[in-house]
Structures are given as C-alpha cells and as structure tokens.
C-alpha cells in the first residue's frame, strides 16, 4: 500500500525503488528440451530490444536473438526480463502515475526531463525494468528525452561490493560466520532437497 501524505505536508521529492518483474532463471538447471518456452522480447513489448537512429533519420533496429543459442528459448538470456515481467512493471508504473496525479493533477504538466532522475544498474534486466516502469509512469505523456544513469559492470552503488567497502566486508563476514546464516543454509538445503535430487 502506498502511504498517504498528511495534508499539512508538501511533496518536495518522491523516490521509488523497484525490484525486477518476472525473469528467466539466472542459471541453467535442465537440459534444453526440458526448459520450456520463455518469451523476453516482442515488438509490442514495453521494453523490446530496439535501438533508434537519430531523429534526423528516424528508424528503429530490432535485435533478434538466435533461438539456437538462447539459454531459455526462443529468445531469453539468463536472468532476462520476460514480456510478462515487463507488463508487471508497466502496470506498477501506472499505479504510481495514478498516485502522483491524485496528489497533484498538474504533476506531469512540466515536460522537462530534469524533473525526473532515473537510476538503474548496468545490466540489461535492470535497464529494461526501468524502461517498462517509465512506459507506465508517463503513459501517453510527451516529455523531453529521458536519461537512465547507471554504474559500471565493476562498480555499482545500488549493489555495493565488499571488495570496495570495508564496512560492507566486515558486516558480510560477521553475518556469514553467524549461527543465523548457517541455520538459513541448513533450512534451505532441507526445503529444496527434492529439487536438488531431481537436478542431480
């Protein structure tokens, strides 16, 4: 549930942190013929694998995955946002759009893209989640070109790495040596033992 803002408060800044929509597994567990069908791209999707030419020569290029090499055929990579996942995140964007308009009916009247700061991690899944959310948030609004800011493959503030932060390293090592962590692992092994046996 989205929290209500008391009437005596004025909205100055609004931050939304989202997780991924439905996606393909991060690893391959089954033989190819047992993996089923996974759809992560479509020209009608909210975040297709499309690239645009400059505005002076408007046209688009659609990147197609060779299904012979797709980890989850016909067109999904590992940890790839599915079309269903795009729909989920798009609908989430619509919910927040409705919420913002309930606070201020003129919220989207300012077409300046500087009003919005969008952050994602530097991977395809995160970027396509961000785009899918924006298609719902802006819906049919016309705004200036939007920028999505990311980190790099090696350094990302959204997913801090203990290699670059001593505090995180210390906290992580303390937790991984605790009884609580060992209990979590033991319970997980027990809960998923049938799956482990099936996957050999």
Buried (B, 14 or more C-beta within 10 A) or exposed (E): EEEEEEEEEEEEEEEEEBEBBBBBBEEEEEEEEEBEEBBBBBEEBBBBBEEEEEEEEEEEEEEEBEEEEBBBBBBBBBBBBBBBBBBBBBBBBBEBBEBBEEEEEEBBEEEEEEEBEBBBBBBBBBBBBBBBBBBBBBEEEEBEEEEBEBBEEEEBEEEEEEEEEEEEEEEBEEEEEEEEEEEEEEEEEEEEEEEEEEEE
